[in-house]
Amino acid sequence: MQRQYCGETGKIDNCVLGVHLLYTDNHPTNPFSCMLDSGLYLPESWDDDTDRRKEAGIPDDLHYQPDWQIAVDMLLEALANGIRFSWVTFDEGYGKVPAFWLALDALGLRSVGEVPANFRCWPTEPKYDSLQGPFASKEVGNVVRHSPVFYRQDWQKVKVKDTTRGKQVWHVKAARVQLADGDGNRSYPTDRRYWLTAAKSAKTEEMKYIVSNAPGSVQVEEMLRAAMARWHVEKWFERAKQLGGLGDFEVRKYVGLMRHWLCCRIVMYFLAAQTRRLRGEKSADHVRAGDGCVPAAAGEDHQLLAKNVA
């Protein structure tokens, strides 16, 4: 345990943080989701504290890494195990880190994720390498409001999916931009261009800023649906805590924590597999009934979702 920011309580609290990789096929009527991997986020204060590490059974080769680097290592391991992905998607906690985007590019993974409104980019190539306002990177919130590449566009209506409460519709604008690559003191535009999408909920007026390294030929609708598939992460964690005991542990050792997470993953996988099987046996007129589909064959592309949990 360490006092650190806890996403569960939304404040600095005494908690354990993990980085998790989840899979979903994002099927519109009979979805299947499961957790692929889990890793402990070790705070910097623990790294050189030999006594504390020994008492908690922390392995010698486990050291502090930022959460995005843990996620990259998990992706590497998944790729080494033969898993292939259609999309990797994540929340703004990962999306706000330019180094994470560059790592995903290096892995050749098509990715889409949210970024905060103060995430920086260049809507057009700067004419000069200068810190002066006209040539410096801009916050994406300001780019969407004031840049010609956005305000000259009309909002497009995109239906993401049908839900039990009706159609989920978003209004979107999208353009190709260059991200800010640098060490924090000085930034430079990336060589490649990325998609920046502004998505506004037709029902609530909620605004999301979404970045993707997908090629320019990819349709905005496809990127938006991939980004919104992260909803399955939220539902998985909600059900895992309600049904699988994910948050109900009082372990004090690393091995005990890993075993607890593994047991929860197995329980949730069993429940998800049986739910999918039983839905698939129902006739199509049942609410959320399956259409006889079967789990994807080995080797097919899958979507991977990354998420922090307390």
N, C-alpha and C positions, 0 to 999 in steps of 0.2 A: 504494500500500500504506500501511496505517496500523495501528498497534497498537490493537486494539479487541476487543470481545467477538466471538468467532467461533463461530457455531453448529455448524460442522463439527467443531471440536476441543473445544468446550465450555469454552473458557478465553480469556483475553486473549491475542491472537496477532496476528502481522503478516498482514493479510488484506485482501481486497476484499469489501465487502458490497453486495448488490443486493436490490432489491424486485421481485418478479415476480408477474404475474397469470396464472393458469392456468384453462383451461376443461375441464370434463368433462360428459358427458351422463349419467354415473353409471348406465349401462345395467347391469342385473344379470348378464348373461352375455357381452355383447360391448361392453365399455366403450371409449369414445374420449376421449382427453385430449390437450391440447396447450397450449403456452405462448402467451399473447396479447401480452405486453408485458414489458419489463425496464427497470429504471432503476437508476442508480448512487446508492448512499447516500454522500453526500459528508460526511466528518466536519467538525465545527465548526472544528477546528484548521486545516483547509485553506481555509476561506472567505476569510480575509483574507491568506493567504499567496500573494502575487502570483507570486513566482518559482516556487513549487512548482506552482501551477495552470498556469502557462505551460509549464513543462517537461513536464507530463503532458497538455497539450492540453485542459484542462477548458474547456468553453464558458463565455463570459462570463455567460450567463443561467442557469447552473447553480449553485445555492447550497445551503447546508445546509438540510435539512428533516428533521423526524423521519420515521421510516419510514412511520408511519400516514398522514402528509400526502402522501407520495409515492404511497401506495396510493390515496388519494382522488383525486389528480390523474389517475392511470391509469384509474380508474373513470369519471371525467368524460370523458376522451378516448374510452374505449370506448363510452360512451353517445352521444357526439357522432358516432361512426362507425356508429351504428345498431344496436349490439348491445344486446339486452335479456336480463335475467337473471331466473331463477326464484328463486335464492338467491345470496347472497354469504356465503362461510364462510372462517374464518381461525383461526389458533391464538391462544393467550392473550397472545402478545407484542403483538398488535393489540387483542384483546378487553379487556385491562386498562386501556385508555385511554378514559375517558368521552367525550373530545372526538371520538374516532373514531366512537363510536356516534351522537353528535349529527350528525356530518357525513353518515353513512349515512342517518339520518332525513331530513335536508335533501334528499338526492338521491332519496328515495322508494324506497330499495332494501331489499327484505326480506332480512334478514341473520340469521345464527346463528353463534356462535363461542364458543370456550372462554374462561374467565376463571380466574385463580388463586383459591385458597381465601381469600385476604385481600382480594379485590375487595369493594367496599362497596355496600350497597343498604339500602333500607327495606322490610321485608315488609309493613308497614302505614303509613298516613299518620301522621307525627309530629304530636302535638297542639300542640307548641310549637316555636318556632325557638330551640333551645338546644343547647349542647354537652354538657349533662349526659347521662350514660350512657343513661337510659331513652328519650331523644329523639334521640340521635345515630344515624348510620348504623351498620350492623352488617356484619361480614365474612360473605360468603356461606357459608363453612364452618360458622359458628356459626348462621346463619339456618336452614340445613338441619337441624342437630342439635336446635336449641332453640325455634324459632318454631312456634307452633301451626299456622300455615298449612302446615307440612310434617309435623310429627310426628303430626298427627291423620290424615294420609293413610296408606294402605297402599301398599307398593311395587307398581308395575305391571310386568309382564314384557313386554318388547318385543323381537321378533326383527327385527334390523336387516337381515340378509341371510344367504343361504346361502354358505358358503365351502367350499374343498376340505377343510377340517378340521372341517366341521360347521357348525351354525347359530351365528351370532353373536348372543348374547342379552344384553340389559342390563335391569337393574331400575331403574325411574325414578320420581321424584316431581317435580311441577312446580307452580309457583304464579306469580301475577303480582306483580311488585315494582316499586319506583321506584329508579332508579339515583341515585348521588351525583353531582351536577353542581356544579362549583366550580373554584376556582383553586388548590386544594391546601391553602390556609390555612383556608378555610371552605367547606363544601359544603351544597347544598340538594337536596331531592328533585326529580327531573325531573317535568315536568307529565304526561308520558305514562307508562304502565306497560309493563314488559317481562316476558317470560317468563324465569324462572330455573328451570332443570332440573338436578336432581341425578341423575346416571347412574352406576350401579354395575355393573361387569362381573360377569355370573353365573359366569364361569370363574375370573377372577383377583382379584376384589374391588377392582379398580382403580376409583377414584372420579373422575369428571369433573364440573365445574360449567360449565354451558352457558347462555348468555344469548341471547335473540332478541328482535328488535323486531317480530316477526310479530303480526298481530291476535289477539285473544283467541279467535277462532273456529277457529284453526289447531290441528290435532291434534298432540299431543305426539309421536306416532310419526313424523309427517312432518318435524318439526323435528329429531328425533334422527337420522333417516336422512340429512337434508341436512348436519348437522354431521359425521357419520361419513364423508361423501363426501370429506372432506379427506384420507382415506387415499390417494386417487389422486394427491395432491400428493407424498406421500412416495415412492410408487412411481415417479412421473414423474422425480423427481430422482435416485432410485437408478438407474434405467435410463439417464437422460441422462449420468450420470457413468460408468457401465459401458460404454455403447454409443456415446454421442455426444460424449464428450470434454469435457463441460461444465466439469469442474474442472481440466482439463489445459491451462492457458495460462500463458505467461510474458511477457505483453504489459506494456508500461510506459506506453502512451498510451491516452487515453479512446477514441479512434476504434477502436483495435485491440480493446479490450475489447468495445465495442458490436458490432463485426463478428463476434467470436468467439461472443458470445451469440446473435446472429442466425443464424449458421451452424448452431449446435447446435439452435436452435428449428426450422430448416428440416429438418435431419436427423431429428429426433424426430417432426416432423409427418408426414414421408414414412413412417417406420416405423409410426406409429400408424394412418395411413390404410390402408396395405397390410395390416397385421394385421387391421384391422376388415373389410376387403374379403375376405380369405382365410377368416376365421372365418365370414363370412356365406355363403360358398359351401359350407361343410361341412354335413353332415346333423346334425340336432339331437341325435343320440345320442353325438356326440363330446364329450369333456370340454371345457367352456367354449366349445363351438361356438356360432356365431351362429344366429339364427332367421330369417335372410333380411332382417334390418332394414337400412335404408339410413341414411346420415348425415342429421341433422335438416335440414329445409328452412330456407332463409334467413328470418330474422324470427321463428323460434321462440325461446321462452325458454330460456336456458342458465344453468348454474351457473358462478360464477366463484370461484376459489380464490386466496388471497393467501399468500405464503410468503417468508421470508428464507432466503438461502443464502450460504454463504461462497464 
